[in-house]
């Protein structure tokens, strides 16, 4: 696999370097024809400038990347830009421009839209953020992704963009929604117990190999619902890492014989049981 990452530092941006020009240069290079994975990092002051220039340049030069199969928009660390500050845009034109794409990862959810989420060959969709808006959840629920095998969503908290409820998440697990899905990640949520209880006996579990409810505020309440589910016992992997379960509940999982990850136990902040997902900044 041939992989390239394009990124523009603060000083470079101040000196006039632009991501659109860097994408154009890459498209004209000898390696563009063999490129299978492209990572777009900081496109320059991403806390103010959206990814629209990235989208326009990639769409314009898409013919130069015939073998592109993996695309990551927004890969950057907190020193470059905090996740909750990354300004995205409507990224759905990228799916139209790259009909052979198999993996699409997005980091950051400010102004994010997937207005026309339709792709026949996409196998993996990941959105990493501090809070995912219910409008984007609705766009995913209403998508046409018949070949999707992995869906990984960082749901987050309302302070960083999550403005939905359980009712906005449930359409994602309706029977037949994603017929080939075998990995489902509904993670980094402040309502992890509610999600766990809702999915514990959902029919979608019958088609999954892996359920990922990690990085959120899962407590004994949600864990109890999962443990009581016969469908959970059919999974090849259950990821509950970074959680707020008690020592007794962790021991029950460890003794269950199930392929579960209960590492990274957290403690509530005080007597009022304040719990926080992993990515809340």
Buried (B, 14 or more C-beta within 10 A) or exposed (E): EEEBEBBBEEEBBEEEEBBBEBBBEBBEEEEBEEBBBBBBBBBBBBBEBBBBBBBBBBEBBBEBBEEBBBBBBBBBEEEBBBBBBBBBBBBBBBBEBBEBBBBBBBBBBBBBBBEBBBBEBBBBBBBBBBBBBBBBBBBBBEBEBEBBBBBBBBBBBEEBBBEBEEEBBBEBBEEEBBEEBBBBBBBBBBBBBBBBBBBBBBEBBEBBBBBBBBBBBBBBBBBBBBBEBEBBBEBEBBBBBBBBBEEEBBEBBEEBEBEBBBEEBBEEEEEEEEBBBBBBE
